[in-house]
Amino acid sequence: MTRGGRIDDRDDPERRCIVTGERQPKPGLIRFALGPDAQVVPDVLARLPGRGFYVTASRAALEKAAGKGLFARAARQPVTVPPGLADLVEAQVLRRVIDLISLARKAGDAVMGYEKVKDWLVKGQARVLIQASDGSERGKSKLHPPDGKDAFIGCLTAQELGLSFGREHAIHGALAAGGLTTRVVEEAARLAGLRENIGGKAADGGQIDGETVGRDTKDA
């Protein structure tokens, strides 16, 4: 998995980042659109109408785009950037990751808990291992990701992972192969990029729909 969610072996349409000037597949970028009042609007699902502007899925790139007037330059007009744009985008991508894992669970393609995850790994049923960023390192070291790339996700806290399974917390999870898993991997890579270099933000938790989700180190 490359930075921001780029999957090397997929033939994705490419777009240019307004910060770096580099072209890369769309899964590694965050799309933005302009609202009727020329406000910059994050378009995490890439569904809003109108011309889009793309920024690499990293906190540093988003903060530079917001602070250096790069959205206005790309739009060729004055725009309004909402305060805390990077935090807003992170919360939306986090919600997306949680929702996708939840969908995989409902489809029977995701399990949680040490014993169930271990069983899937032993049987070769697991395509991706998920472990909470704030879980016990000793406990997490007992499980190893499946062979192959993009086989590990470690950017969620125990409470965030727990939300995906309708539980208070979870330390270990696993995903089976399939289209939903590919989407989880892409979105989780974007989330990891947004949580880089921010003083342990991923371990301390973020916000989902305005509700703080924090540290929980219980094993599950």
N, C-alpha and C positions, 0 to 999 in steps of 0.2 A: 504494500500500500504506500503510495507516495503522499507527500504533504498535501493536506486539504482534500483528500479523497480521490486523487487521480488513480485510476486503475489502468495499468499499462497495456493490458491485453484486450481492451475494449475499444471499438472504433466509435468514439463519441464525437459529436459535433464540437468544434472548438470555438472559443470566444476569447477576445483580448481583454486582459485585466487593465483597468484604467489607471492602476497604480504602478505596476511593474512593466506594462507594455507587452508582456509575454502572452502568447496564445496557448491555451491548454483546454482539455476536455471540460465540458460544462459541469460534471460532478465535482470538480475541484474549485468551483467558483460560487459566489453568492450573487444572485441577480437582484438588481434594484430597478424600480420604475418611478415615474413622477406622478404624483397625485394631481387632482385638478387645481390645487393651490400651489403647485410646483414644489411640494414637499417630497423629499426622498423617502421612498417606501420600500422596505425589504420585501423581496418576493422569493421567499425560500422555496416555494413550490414551482416557481417559474411559470406562473399562469396569468399574471396580470397583463392587460392589453397595453399596447404602446411600445415605444422603443425601450429596450433594456440596457442597463449599464452593469458591467460585471467587475467584481473585485475578488481577488484570491481569498479563499476561506482561511484567513489568519487574522488574529486580533491586530497585529501591527499594520497590516495592509488596510484594514477598515479604519483604524484610527488615523492613518495618514490620509486616506481619501476624505474623511470628514474634516480633518484639521487643516488641510492644505488647499481646500477649495477645488478638489479634483472632480467632484460631481458636477459643479457648475461649469467647469471647463469642458467636461464630456457632453453636457447637455447644451452648451453654448447659450446659457441663460442663467440668471440668478435663480438659486434654489434654496430651500430651507432644509437643513439637516437636523433631524430630531436629536435632542441631547441623549447621551449614553447609547449611541447607535450600536457599538460593538456588543454591549450587554443585551440590547434588544434582539439582535441577530442570534447571539448565543442562546438566549432563552427559546427562540423559535426553533432553532435547529435541535436543541435538547428535546423539546416537545415532540419533534418529528421522530427522533430516534426512539423515544419511549413508545410512541404510538405504533411504530413499525415493529418493534419487538413484541408488543402486545398483540398485534395482528398475527405475527408468526406463532405466538403461543396459542392463540385461538385456532390456528390452522394445524396444530399438532407438530409444528416445526421448531419449537423452542421449549427447553426445560430449565428449571432452576434447582438449586440444592446440590450439595457436594456429591451425594451418592448417585443421584440421577445423572448428573453431568459426568461423573467418573464412568458410569455404565455406558453412556453414549460414546465417550472417548475410547473405551476399551473395545466396543463393538464396531468402531469406525463410522458411527452414525453422525457424529458431530463434525460439522464443517468449520465452525467458528467457536472458540472459547471466549466467554465474557467473564471478566473478574473486576470487582469493585475496586476503584482506586484507593479507597480507604480501608480495605479489608486487611486482615492479618497477613503479613508477608509469609509467615511460616505456613499458614493454612493454604495460601494461594500457590506456594511452591510445590505442593503435592500433586498439582494437576499441570499438564503441559499441553499447549495448543496442538491441534492436528498438524500434520505435515502440509506444506504448501504456503503460499503467501496469503496475506490478508486474512489470517486465521486467528487473530487475537484482537479483542477490543478491551481497552483498559481505562477509558476516559470517563466512565460513569461512577458516581458514588453509590454506596450501598442503598441509600434511600431512592435514588433515581432508578437504579436497576430494579429495586423492589416494586416501584410503581408500575413497571412494565408487566409484572406478574401479579398485580393486585395484592401485593404484600407490603408490609411495613419496611422491610429491608431484604436484600439478597446480596450474597457475596459471589456466588458462582452461577453462571448460566451457560447455555450452549445452544447453537443454532444448527439446524440441518441444512443441507444444500437446497438451493432453490432461489427463485426470483426475489422473494422477500428478503432473504439473507443478503443478497447482493446489494439491495437498497439500504439495508441496515449498515453494512460495511461502509458504503459510500457516505452516508449521513454521519456515521460515527467518526469517520476520518475528518469530515468538515468540523465536527464538534471538537475533536482533538486539536485541530489547527487554531480554532478560536480560543482554546484554553491554554495555549502555549504562552510562557513568559509572563504570567500574571500572578506570580507569588502563591502558587498552590490553590488557585481558584477551583480547579476541578476537584481537589480533595475536600474543600470546604463546602462545596455545593453551589448551586445556582438558584434561579427562581423559575417556577413553572406556574404560569397564569397568576403571577403575583405572590405565590406561596413559596417561602424559602424551604429548600430541602438541604439538609446539612449532613454532618458527619455521623456515621453509624458503623461501628466496627464489629458488630456481632457476626458470627459465621452462619451461613445458610447455604 
